[in-house]
């Protein structure tokens, strides 16, 4: 009697079994959540199978082999070659003692790379946010700059008017003796003011949108040379 039972011949795989499992699932367009429902295997274990983290599965070798079998069958394929490859690659391989530290370091490095990247990105976002908030708070608490270019304090004028020139921050309100003065987009301002004989006091104030103010005072003396004393 002729034996009609033939064992399926498996081709030499070109990739590790874990990568082949993931490629198969993606080819079938099945999510891990759906595969979890089909196989009744925890999604974390399915993910460990796909990422070659077999040591993260606490079950025995027999259970791990059955996980591979259920994984492939749930995707509608023959699990024989996948199971054989898993046994050959993972269950018969015993690492040399002197290679163990290097293997552990490699697994630790690659498995934690996403966490390191997440930490770096998180730190950059937090740092940028703190820098922005610090700059914003500094703008709120810091009074605006104010430079009165002319006149100098104590200036003596023979004319009955004086030109007040200065510079402040953009979008800052300028007043001279509580009268609002226009300034350009760069913060430059200029105003001609009539003088009275004697001492003329000008209070120049810059006020930003947060209510912070900077004040400069200029005293200008007007001497009317054309005036005639009757004494």
Secondary structure, DSSP 8 states (H G I E B T S, - for coil): -------------SS-HHHHHHHHHHHHT--HHHHHHHHT--HHHHHHHHTT-GGG--S-HHHHHHHHHHHHHHTTS--HHHHHHHIIIIIS----GGGHHHHHHHHHHHHHHHHHHHHHHHHHHHHHHHHHHHHHHHHHHS---EEEEES-TTEEESSSEEEEEEEE-TT-EEEETTEEE-B-TTSEEEEEEE--SEEEEEEEEEE-TTS-EEEEEEEEEE--TT-----
